[in-house]
């Protein structure tokens, strides 16, 4: 087995998932505004330090996705964050896309950018300690959307990114997110998710990706946030598993779902339902790669105060444990009270 394949398997290890802490400067500023905290470099560093020094984090977190600023920062004791994570048995990862821009001639749609000089950046990130990378494509459902242009363009970009990563020593997380924004039904989400995944895997094949050295980060099949009918967890699980069975090759290392704006416990419950439904029946492990669904409780508790760090870390450890249980189908809502 190749080194990249070993890393990919470790990323989706039994009962573990990935913490997405790769918010851009603009996104973290919005998060900090919600707690009335200025987004200075030191405040961002202190918040990351809180997350990464949480005791026992490695029990349920296999990897952490970092941002360019964060991978260069250090803990309060001077330890570089990648080293701090590695000491806990957590793989450091890095977001390498440069964000989504308007897709020319396709009003309302986005294309993810960042392929320019990506090989050189990957080489630098490997030197800084990164073991895997992430690239997020966004697919919007709406009137006349998504277009074939959007689906094919983003699939191609994801595949080019994945090839460059593998050529330069990083496991690619392939993240095609079908957004929850809008009033579309769960049936429409299922249709678009299937189309998206088929296009992505066709592009990965064309670009010679070694599937065993990759991890898929998809959205769940779920109704738009403004849809009048919100499906229950069982229907979300059934439709999600159906699409994955149809579209995802058995050879990939695993699947780590994004939360995509779901509530903290909702994301946990849906992940648990998916794993409860599919225990022993699927060729890949199904786990999580959550950002807000892990970070919201500790961020709200911290509020920038050193006195709140311990409590915030307790909340993060709890959410990591709940999702770790959901990744094996062993979560129960009553455990939230413990």
C-alpha positions in Angstrom: 0.0 0.0 0.0 1.3 3.5 -0.9 2.0 6.1 1.8 -0.9 8.3 0.4 -3.3 5.3 0.7 -2.2 4.8 4.3 -2.9 8.5 5.1 -6.2 8.3 3.3 -7.3 5.3 5.4 -6.1 7.0 8.6 -8.3 10.0 7.7 -11.4 7.8 7.9 -10.3 5.6 10.7 -13.0 3.8 12.7 -14.9 6.1 15.0 -13.0 9.2 13.9 -13.6 12.2 11.6 -12.1 15.4 10.4 -12.3 18.8 12.0 -12.6 21.5 9.3 -10.8 24.6 10.8 -10.0 26.1 7.4 -12.2 29.2 7.4 -10.8 32.0 5.3 -10.1 35.4 6.9 -13.4 36.7 5.7 -15.4 33.7 7.1 -13.7 33.7 10.5 -14.3 37.4 10.8 -18.1 36.7 10.4 -17.9 34.0 13.0 -16.1 36.3 15.4 -18.6 39.1 14.8 -21.3 36.7 16.2 -19.4 36.8 19.5 -18.5 40.5 19.3 -14.8 39.7 18.9 -12.4 41.5 16.6 -10.7 39.2 14.0 -7.1 40.0 14.7 -4.3 37.6 14.0 -3.7 37.0 17.7 -7.4 36.3 18.3 -7.5 33.8 15.4 -4.3 32.2 16.7 -5.7 31.9 20.3 -9.0 30.4 19.0 -7.1 27.8 16.9 -4.9 27.1 20.0 -8.1 26.4 22.0 -9.3 23.9 19.4 -6.0 22.1 18.9 -5.0 21.8 22.5 -8.3 20.2 23.6 -7.5 17.2 25.7 -8.2 13.9 24.1 -9.1 15.5 20.7 -7.3 12.7 18.9 -9.7 10.1 20.2 -12.4 11.1 17.8 -10.6 13.5 15.4 -8.3 11.9 12.7 -7.3 15.1 10.9 -7.7 18.9 11.0 -8.0 21.0 7.8 -6.0 24.2 8.3 -6.0 27.6 6.4 -2.8 29.1 4.9 -2.4 31.5 7.9 -3.1 28.7 10.5 -0.6 26.2 9.2 2.1 28.8 9.8 1.1 29.7 13.3 2.2 28.4 16.6 0.7 27.3 19.9 1.2 29.5 23.0 4.2 27.4 23.9 5.9 28.0 20.5 5.0 24.6 18.9 3.9 24.9 15.2 0.3 23.9 14.9 1.1 21.0 12.5 3.5 19.6 15.1 1.0 20.1 17.9 -1.6 18.1 16.0 0.8 15.4 14.9 1.8 14.8 18.5 -1.8 13.9 19.3 -2.0 11.5 16.4 -4.0 14.0 14.3 -3.1 14.5 10.6 -2.6 18.1 9.6 -4.4 19.1 6.3 -4.6 22.3 4.3 -7.3 24.1 2.2 -5.7 24.9 -1.1 -8.5 26.4 -3.2 -8.7 30.2 -3.3 -12.4 30.4 -3.1 -15.4 30.5 -5.5 -15.9 33.2 -8.1 -18.7 34.0 -10.5 -18.9 31.5 -13.4 -18.8 33.5 -16.6 -22.0 33.4 -18.7 -23.8 31.4 -15.9 -25.6 34.0 -13.7 -25.9 32.8 -10.0 -23.3 30.0 -10.3 -19.8 29.7 -9.0 -16.5 28.1 -10.1 -13.7 27.4 -7.6 -10.3 28.8 -8.4 -6.7 28.1 -7.2 -5.1 25.9 -9.8 -2.4 28.5 -10.7 0.9 27.5 -9.0 -0.9 24.8 -7.0 2.0 22.3 -7.4 4.4 24.8 -5.9 2.0 25.5 -3.0 1.5 21.8 -2.4 5.2 21.3 -2.1 5.5 24.1 0.5 2.6 22.7 2.5 4.2 19.3 2.6 7.3 20.9 4.0 5.1 22.6 6.6 3.7 19.3 7.7 0.5 18.8 5.7 -0.5 15.3 4.9 -3.7 16.0 2.9 -5.5 18.8 1.2 -9.1 20.1 0.5 -10.8 21.8 -2.4 -14.4 22.8 -2.2 -16.7 23.2 -5.2 -20.2 24.6 -4.7 -23.3 23.6 -6.7 -26.4 25.8 -6.4 -29.9 24.5 -7.0 -32.3 27.1 -8.4 -34.3 28.1 -11.4 -32.3 26.8 -14.4 -29.5 25.8 -12.1 -27.2 24.0 -11.9 -26.1 24.2 -15.5 -24.1 21.6 -17.3 -21.4 24.2 -17.5 -21.2 24.5 -13.8 -21.2 20.8 -13.1 -18.6 19.9 -15.7 -16.4 22.9 -14.9 -16.3 22.3 -11.2 -15.8 18.5 -11.7 -12.8 19.3 -14.0 -11.3 21.7 -11.5 -11.7 19.1 -8.7 -10.0 16.5 -10.8 -7.1 18.8 -11.8 -6.6 19.7 -8.1 -6.7 16.1 -7.0 -4.1 15.1 -9.6 -1.7 17.9 -8.6 -2.1 16.9 -4.9 -1.3 13.2 -5.6 1.7 14.2 -7.8 3.1 16.3 -4.9 2.5 14.0 -1.9 -0.9 15.1 -0.5 -4.1 13.1 -0.2 -6.9 15.1 -1.9 -10.3 15.5 -0.2 -12.7 15.9 -3.1 -15.5 18.2 -1.9 -18.5 18.8 -4.3 -21.0 20.5 -2.1 -24.6 20.7 -3.3 -25.8 23.7 -1.3 -28.7 23.6 1.1 -29.6 27.2 0.2 -33.0 27.5 -1.5 -36.5 25.9 -1.4 -35.7 22.8 -3.5 -37.1 19.4 -2.5 -35.1 16.5 -1.3 -36.0 14.7 -4.5 -34.4 17.5 -6.5 -31.3 17.4 -4.2 -31.0 13.7 -4.9 -31.2 14.2 -8.6 -28.5 17.0 -8.6 -26.2 15.1 -6.2 -26.3 12.0 -8.4 -25.5 14.2 -11.5 -22.7 15.9 -9.6 -21.0 12.8 -8.3 -21.2 11.0 -11.7 -19.5 14.0 -13.3 -16.8 14.2 -10.6 -15.8 10.6 -10.9 -15.7 10.7 -14.6 -13.4 13.7 -14.4 -11.2 11.9 -11.7 -10.9 8.9 -14.1 -9.9 11.1 -17.0 -7.3 12.8 -14.9 -5.8 9.5 -13.7 -6.5 9.8 -10.0 -5.6 6.9 -7.8 -8.9 6.4 -6.0 -7.4 4.6 -3.0 -5.4 7.8 -2.3 -8.5 10.0 -2.1 -11.4 10.8 0.3 -14.8 12.1 -0.8 -16.4 14.9 1.1 -20.0 15.2 -0.2 -23.1 16.9 1.1 -26.0 14.7 2.4 -29.1 14.4 0.3 -31.3 16.9 2.1 -34.1 19.4 1.3 -33.3 23.1 0.8 -33.5 25.1 4.0 -36.5 27.0 2.7 -38.4 24.0 1.4 -41.9 23.5 3.0 -41.3 19.8 3.5 -38.2 18.9 5.5 -37.4 15.2 5.4 -36.8 13.2 8.5 -33.4 11.6 9.3 -34.5 8.2 8.0 -35.3 9.6 4.5 -32.1 11.6 4.5 -30.2 8.5 5.2 -32.0 6.3 2.7 -31.6 8.8 -0.2 -28.0 9.6 0.7 -27.0 6.0 0.7 -28.8 5.3 -2.5 -26.9 8.0 -4.3 -23.6 6.9 -2.9 -24.2 3.3 -4.0 -25.0 4.5 -7.5 -22.1 6.9 -8.0 -19.1 6.3 -5.8 -16.4 3.7 -6.7 -15.7 1.1 -4.1 -12.0 1.8 -4.4 -11.9 5.2 -2.6 -10.6 5.2 1.0 -13.7 6.6 2.5 -16.4 9.3 2.7 -16.4 12.2 5.2 -19.7 14.2 5.0 -19.8 17.9 5.3 -22.4 19.4 7.6 -23.4 22.2 5.1 -25.3 24.4 7.5 -27.1 21.7 9.4 -27.6 22.2 13.1 -25.0 20.6 15.4 -27.2 17.7 16.6 -29.0 17.4 13.3 -25.7 16.7 11.5 -24.9 14.1 14.2 -28.3 12.5 14.0 -28.2 12.3 10.2 -24.7 10.8 10.1 -25.8 8.2 12.7 -28.9 7.3 10.7 -26.8 6.8 7.6 -24.4 4.5 9.4 -27.2 2.6 11.2 -28.8 2.0 7.8 -25.7 0.8 6.1 -23.8 -1.1 8.7 -21.6 -3.7 7.0 -23.3 -3.1 3.6 -21.1 -0.5 2.0 -17.5 -0.7 0.7 -16.3 2.5 2.4 -16.4 4.0 5.9 -18.8 6.9 6.3 -17.7 9.6 8.7 -17.7 13.4 9.1 -15.7 16.4 8.1 -17.5 19.1 10.0 -16.7 22.8 10.6 -19.5 24.7 12.2 -21.2 21.6 13.5 -18.2 21.0 15.7 -17.1 24.6 16.3 -20.3 26.5 17.1 -20.6 25.4 20.7 -17.0 26.1 21.7 -16.9 29.4 19.8 -20.1 30.6 21.6 -18.7 29.6 25.0 -15.2 31.0 24.4 -16.2 34.6 23.4 -12.5 35.5 23.4 -12.0 35.1 27.1 -9.1 33.0 28.5 -11.3 32.1 31.5 -13.7 30.3 29.1 -11.2 28.1 27.3 -11.6 25.0 29.5 -15.4 25.0 29.1 -15.2 25.6 25.4 -12.8 22.7 25.0 -15.2 20.5 27.0 -17.9 21.3 24.5 -15.7 20.6 21.5 -14.6 17.3 23.0 -18.3 16.4 23.5 -19.3 17.2 20.0 -16.3 15.2 18.6 -17.3 12.2 20.7 -20.9 12.4 19.6 -19.9 12.5 16.0 -17.4 9.7 16.5 -20.2 7.6 17.8 -22.4 8.6 14.9 -19.6 7.5 12.5 -20.2 3.9 13.8 -24.0 4.1 14.1 -23.7 4.1 17.9 -25.0 7.6 18.8 -28.1 8.1 20.9 -29.7 11.4 21.6 -29.8 10.8 25.3 -26.0 10.9 25.3 -26.2 14.6 24.7 -27.0 15.0 28.3 -23.9 13.3 29.6 
